[in-house]
Amino acid sequence: MHKDMTAPLFIILKPSSIKKIENTNSGAEEKNPMQIVTDRGADISPELAQELKIHFAPLHITLNGRTYVSGVDLQGEEFYEMLSQTDSFPTTSTPSQGDFVEIYKQLAKQGEEILSVHISSGLSGTLSAARTAAELVPEAKVTFFDSKTLSCPLGWMVEAAGRAARAGWDTPRTLQLLEKLREKTQGLFTLDSLNYLIHGGRISHLKGLLGSLLKIKPIIGVDKDSGKYITLRQDRTFGRALQGIVQVIEKWYGPGSALRIQLLHGKNPEAVAALKESLSAVFQVTWLPTLPIAPVLGAHTGPSLVGLAVAPIDVFTDIA
């Protein structure tokens, strides 16, 4: 039994508000009514993922002839250090149908529903592999949710689903929460070098060459309908691109807005610090811990990336 929930929107999340989710379990022994499955395209701390019992489908990275599982035997800081020591470019691969079959079979034995929340179908074939795999496990009750995003915004949705499951929410109610998060969150990033985007096919060689020659630094987001990368604006220096991020957010929400923001980067702490200072000067910000972008995502952007996820701080006030 498989259901598909895909609506054209985007996302972010606020842990302090998610904690307001009321627990509807009435028994002495709490048992989640559903299990949450995602992939390594989600940036979420290992500690929180373990606490919420999140199940991950693996995403693989190959670098210098060796293959790693992103977030398992290759963490962010280690990965970006490796990139700094090689001229080779990494390649990535999505989870196989077999990976998902194994996960769904194991969870089906527990008799609970499964909510599978994944990286945008516009950026990866992961969701397609999951759907096909579920057809091979008819005993599994799987509902799919296309995040139309990746990285921290996806991680926040996964966290919300995990907290809802732990509180005893059923699948339809949880999907309503995820739809709201997808609608209200924005994510964007910039980078100092286009080399990784070019090599990974995220932009054409011609556009990449012209961009490099003109020293263009794009600010990139994800379209809420297609779930694909879009260019929000372009600047001629990396410093101006960082200020451009502030200006894009100011246009979205207005100066002085109360926002919840999580910064992320490859290996660029100086730029993160500069961006944080600029954002703090314009908005009332509640900060989440800064994260290194997942290796399987950073493989296509490189260590110079700096980005964030952002949403109005009051997005979750109606979650009792």
Secondary structure, 3 states (H helix, E strand, C coil): CEEEECCCCCCCCCHHHHCCCCCCCCCCCCCCCEEEEEECCECCCHHHHHHCCCEEECCEEEECCEEEEECCCECHHHHHHHHCCCCCCCEEECCCHHHHHHHHHHHHCCCCEEEEEECCCCCCCHHHHHHHHHHCCCCCCEEEEECCCCHHHHHHHHHHHHHHHHCCCCHHHHHHHHHHHHHHCEEEEECCCCHHHHHCCCCCHHHHHHHHHCCCEEEEEECCCCCCEEEEEEECCHHHHHHHHHHHHHHHHCCCCEEEEEEEECCCHHHHHHHHHHHHHHCEEEEEEEEECCHHHHCCCCCCCEEEEEEEHHHHCCCC
